[in-house]
Every structure is written in C-alpha cells, then in structure tokens.
Amino acid sequence: MKPVRQAIAAMGTDLGPEVLAQCRVLFDAEQSALLAQVPVTAAYVAYGPHERHRLDIYRPQGDGLAPILVFVHGGGFLKGDKGGHGGGTDAWPNANVGRMAAEAGFVGVVINYRLAPDNVWPAGSEDVAAVVGWLKVHAAQYGGDPQRIVLMGTSAGSVHVAGYLKLAGDRDIRAAILLSGLYGYTPLDARDMLYYGDAALYPDRMPLEAVAATQLPLMLACAEFDPPRFQAEFLGLMQHRLARHGAMPRAYIHSGHNHYSMAMHLGTADRRLSQEICAFVRETTA
C-alpha cells in the first residue's frame, strides 16, 4: 500500500486524463483479476428509452432478498461508463464497485446515464430516479430488496445522487453515499456550465439545500489528494449539516487517495473505505 500512496501523492491534486491513466495503472492487474471472479449477473439491462439508460447487476451468493447498492460513475458530466459489459476484465473501472457490493452480500447495480452537453440539468438526476423506479418493479427477480436501496455516486455521479434528493426527496431509498461531489458551495466553472447552463440559474439548480435538509442517513467522503474545490465542498456540506441538524453526517477523509483512486481502488486489498461503505449500507438497511 505504501508504494501506491507514494505514487498517488506524487500526482498532486490535479485532474485530467493523464492522472486518470496513471491511477488506473496502479490497480489494473489486481482489479482485472478480481473482476473475473465475480462475473456480471445481468448486463446492459435497459431501465429507460435512451441508449445510455443501461445498467449492470452483480448478484451475491445466497438466498433471499439482499440490500441494493446503486453506483453512479463520475466523468465531469461529459463522459464515463459503467464498465464491465462487453469489455472483458480490462473494462473493470466502475464495474469494480458492483463486484465489491456483491462480495459484501448486496446486489450491486452500476449504471450509465445521459451525458452533457447533449443532455443538460436535471438529466443525470432524472436518470437516477428512473433507476430507482425500475428497481422498485424489477429488483426482486435479481435477488434485490426494492425496499432497501442505497444510492452511491462519485464526482459527477455524486452530484446526480444529490440531485435525486432534490427531485425525489426522502422517498424510495434508505440512504445515500456521496464521494467527492459538488453540491453548490463553490462557484460554477466552465465545465459545469455545459450541464447546468446559465450561471445565473446555478444557485437554484444545485442540490445543497436538499442534501443539507434530508432526514435520510448520509455518508460523505473526500480524498486526501482531492482538488481543493472538492475538499471545500465536503467541508461546506459538513458545516451545513451541522448547522441544520446539530450533528455532522457520517464522514470519511480517505488518506493516500485522490479524486480518481477513491472509487477506482474499491474492492482491492486496501479495504478501509470499502469497509466504511459496507458497514453503512448494512446499518441503514437492517
């Protein structure tokens, strides 16, 4: 673990395709081997009419209906993929979260959603809501309990999960896990505008009030080497929750990781964050 931490620390807090590729190299061999051990149960399942309305399901061993962990990938609103289907073990990024969920005894659901700039706010959050609606009807046939759904997103995916809370409120899910998201505590940048549109509308479109106010259990996380903006968002939401509820939500600062590696490493031998996530899912779906 120490060499990995040193490599990640050397990358700093920048984002971009080069940093993403460097992170992938760190986990490629381990994740490719692990993904082969837990094959997808149902791949490329349609949950809506758009070509991006697709999800993969990873079912755990055992009988009965299990809690469901839905994972929403990142990609800065403009790109990203659930991985897995059709790509073999080299398409492990994001699929690794579904495998991690299945190994923990949950039904793992990893989704695609519509991307900007062709699909603007609130498309991503609407797609998360469509997934929840689909699971309410169909989850049981894949071993999932439709009454025990937890949503989890990273980066832009975390924004879409937060946006779901703005659209749908507290109904239909048990809890939400937000990894390195943007909730409205820092200014809009040019990339965000491709999804949110006019900067003047930005304050009304961000989900910060819904996330601060929700009575659902929340778990927040950021990485030691997250960009400063994402760390400021994490702290802003923590402070807002404290002011609204008199208590902070469950939270985790992941040492030795950056914006990309925090989700990318899940399921590997570094189990610190995965243990926190799985314990939270068990507690909120008991």
Sequence and secondary structure as in RCSB ss.txt:
>XXXX:A:sequence
MKPVRQAIAAMGTDLGPEVLAQCRVLFDAEQSALLAQVPVTAAYVAYGPHERHRLDIYRPQGDGLAPILVFVHGG
GFLKGDKGGHGGGTDAWPNANVGRMAAEAGFVGVVINYRLAPDNVWPAGSEDVAAVVGWLKVHAAQYGGDPQRIV
LMGTSAGSVHVAGYLKLAGDRDIRAAILLSGLYGYTPLDARDMLYYGDAALYPDRMPLEAVAATQLPLMLACAEF
DPPRFQAEFLGLMQHRLARHGAMPRAYIHSGHNHYSMAMHLGTADRRLSQEICAFVRETTA
>XXXX:A:secstr
 HHHHHHHHHHTT  SHHHHHHHHHHHHHHHHHHHHHS  SEEEEESSSSTT EEEEE  SSSS EEEEEEE  S
TTT      TTTGGGG TTHHHHHHHHHTTSEEEEE    TTTS TTHHHHHHHHHHHHHHHHGGGGTEEEEEEE
EEEETHHHHHHHHHHHHHTTSS SEEEEES   SSS   HHHHHHH  GGGHHHHS HHHHHH  S EEEEEEEE
S HHHHHHHHHHHHHHHHHHSS  EEEEEEEEETTHHHHTTTSS  HHHHHHHHHHHHHH 
